[in-house]
Amino acid sequence: MTQKLKNKIINSLEDIKAVNPIAINVTKISSLTDFMVIASGTSNRHIAAMSEHILEDLKETNISGIKIEGQGGDDWVLVDAGDVVIHLMSADAREFYDLESLWDPEL
């Protein structure tokens, strides 16, 4: 189910033209989640639209307990779908926080 969920999220992000969506398998280094998905948006409105699109797609899969943080913020929205945590960021925030290197030093 986790792999299907991750793929659904990546497809959803690609549908709404997210910039460079990636998924990092963190099962060996984190007990909080199985995958971290990171994607950039071109504007604050694009980031908000990405989070809304993902929430709609997740509702179709009957995932319960979805949490969202940062809505209405400037540059980062986090969607916690349990087995997959999604970071939707502005390009500047993504570069500054560099989550890819934090969770997967090989990237």
VOPAGU-2260 file (C-alpha; in pm, 1 decimal, decimal comma):
REM VOPAGU-2260
SITE   aa  ch    i         X         Y         Z
SITE  MET   A    0       0,0       0,0       0,0
SITE  THR   A    1     283,2     241,1      83,0
SITE  GLN   A    2     441,6     207,9    -261,3
SITE  LYS   A    3     101,6     262,9    -428,2
SITE  LEU   A    4      39,1     568,1    -210,6
SITE  LYS   A    5     379,2     714,5    -295,8
SITE  ASN   A    6     319,4     656,4    -667,7
SITE  LYS   A    7     -26,9     815,3    -646,9
SITE  ILE   A    8     120,0    1123,5    -480,4
SITE  ILE   A    9     399,8    1154,5    -737,0
SITE  ASN   A   10     146,5    1118,1   -1020,5
SITE  SER   A   11     -76,4    1378,9    -858,1
SITE  LEU   A   12     216,1    1620,2    -834,6
SITE  GLU   A   13     312,4    1558,3   -1195,9
SITE  ASP   A   14     -50,5    1620,9   -1302,2
SITE  ILE   A   15     -43,1    1966,6   -1145,9
SITE  LYS   A   16     300,8    2047,8   -1287,0
SITE  ALA   A   17     502,7    2035,5    -965,8
SITE  VAL   A   18     869,8    2115,7   -1018,2
SITE  ASN   A   19    1110,7    1822,9    -971,6
SITE  PRO   A   20     904,3    1592,4    -747,3
SITE  ILE   A   21    1116,2    1323,7    -582,2
SITE  ALA   A   22    1049,8    1044,7    -334,0
SITE  ILE   A   23    1307,2     935,1     -78,5
SITE  ASN   A   24    1275,8     599,5      95,4
SITE  VAL   A   25    1349,6     668,3     462,3
SITE  THR   A   26    1241,9     336,2     614,6
SITE  LYS   A   27    1596,9     256,0     727,9
SITE  ILE   A   28    1654,7     591,6     898,5
SITE  SER   A   29    1313,4     696,4    1030,6
SITE  SER   A   30    1033,1     531,9    1221,7
SITE  LEU   A   31     800,2     825,7    1148,8
SITE  THR   A   32     727,3     750,2     783,7
SITE  ASP   A   33     833,3     532,6     491,3
SITE  PHE   A   34     872,5     797,7     219,9
SITE  MET   A   35     948,1    1168,3     204,3
SITE  VAL   A   36     816,5    1332,5    -111,0
SITE  ILE   A   37     958,1    1673,9    -194,4
SITE  ALA   A   38     839,9    1903,0    -472,7
SITE  SER   A   39     865,9    2270,3    -560,3
SITE  GLY   A   40     600,8    2510,3    -677,0
SITE  THR   A   41     641,2    2813,6    -898,9
SITE  SER   A   42     448,2    3047,6    -665,2
SITE  ASN   A   43     262,2    3051,5    -334,4
SITE  ARG   A   44     -63,6    2992,1    -522,7
SITE  HIS   A   45      88,4    2695,0    -707,5
SITE  ILE   A   46     203,5    2541,6    -377,7
SITE  ALA   A   47    -148,0    2586,0    -233,4
SITE  ALA   A   48    -301,6    2431,2    -546,3
SITE  MET   A   49     -62,7    2134,7    -521,6
SITE  SER   A   50    -164,0    2070,0    -160,1
SITE  GLU   A   51    -535,0    2094,3    -247,0
SITE  HIS   A   52    -489,4    1857,0    -542,1
SITE  ILE   A   53    -305,2    1603,0    -326,8
SITE  LEU   A   54    -572,5    1622,4     -55,2
SITE  GLU   A   55    -846,3    1556,3    -311,6
SITE  ASP   A   56    -657,2    1256,7    -450,2
SITE  LEU   A   57    -589,4    1118,2    -102,0
SITE  LYS   A   58    -957,6    1144,1      -8,0
SITE  GLU   A   59   -1035,1     913,5    -301,5
SITE  THR   A   60    -805,0     647,1    -149,4
SITE  ASN   A   61    -976,4     667,8     191,1
SITE  ILE   A   62    -656,6     760,3     375,2
SITE  SER   A   63    -762,6     883,5     718,0
SITE  GLY   A   64    -585,7    1110,1     963,2
SITE  ILE   A   65    -420,9    1330,9     702,6
SITE  LYS   A   66    -261,4    1635,7     861,5
SITE  ILE   A   67    -155,4    1954,3     687,6
SITE  GLU   A   68      68,9    2233,7     812,3
SITE  GLY   A   69     163,6    2565,5     658,9
SITE  GLN   A   70    -146,2    2639,1     452,9
SITE  GLY   A   71    -159,7    3009,6     390,6
SITE  GLY   A   72     212,8    3035,1     452,2
SITE  ASP   A   73     464,2    3173,4     211,1
SITE  ASP   A   74     692,7    2893,8     106,5
SITE  TRP   A   75     632,3    2552,4     263,1
SITE  VAL   A   76     331,4    2324,6     306,4
SITE  LEU   A   77     366,1    1985,2     471,9
SITE  VAL   A   78     108,8    1711,3     415,7
SITE  ASP   A   79     135,4    1411,6     650,2
SITE  ALA   A   80     -35,9    1107,3     500,2
SITE  GLY   A   81     114,2     865,9     751,5
SITE  ASP   A   82     334,9     638,5     541,9
SITE  VAL   A   83     423,7     929,0     312,3
SITE  VAL   A   84     510,1    1284,0     419,1
SITE  ILE   A   85     492,7    1545,2     143,8
SITE  HIS   A   86     693,8    1868,4     147,9
SITE  LEU   A   87     570,3    2130,8    -100,1
SITE  MET   A   88     816,7    2417,1    -110,5
SITE  SER   A   89     919,0    2726,7    -297,9
SITE  ALA   A   90    1244,3    2690,0    -490,2
SITE  ASP   A   91    1420,2    2921,5    -242,9
SITE  ALA   A   92    1300,1    2724,6      62,7
SITE  ARG   A   93    1390,3    2395,8    -101,5
SITE  GLU   A   94    1741,3    2516,0    -173,2
SITE  PHE   A   95    1783,7    2669,1     174,0
SITE  TYR   A   96    1661,1    2367,8     376,0
SITE  ASP   A   97    1805,5    2108,3     134,3
SITE  LEU   A   98    1591,9    1822,8     266,6
SITE  GLU   A   99    1717,8    1592,5      -7,1
SITE  SER   A  100    2070,0    1597,3     138,8
SITE  LEU   A  101    1936,5    1571,2     492,4
SITE  TRP   A  102    1735,5    1253,8     422,1
SITE  ASP   A  103    1953,6    1105,2     146,8
SITE  PRO   A  104    2315,7    1227,2     141,2
SITE  GLU   A  105    2367,5    1058,3    -196,7
SITE  LEU   A  106    2135,8    1306,1    -370,4
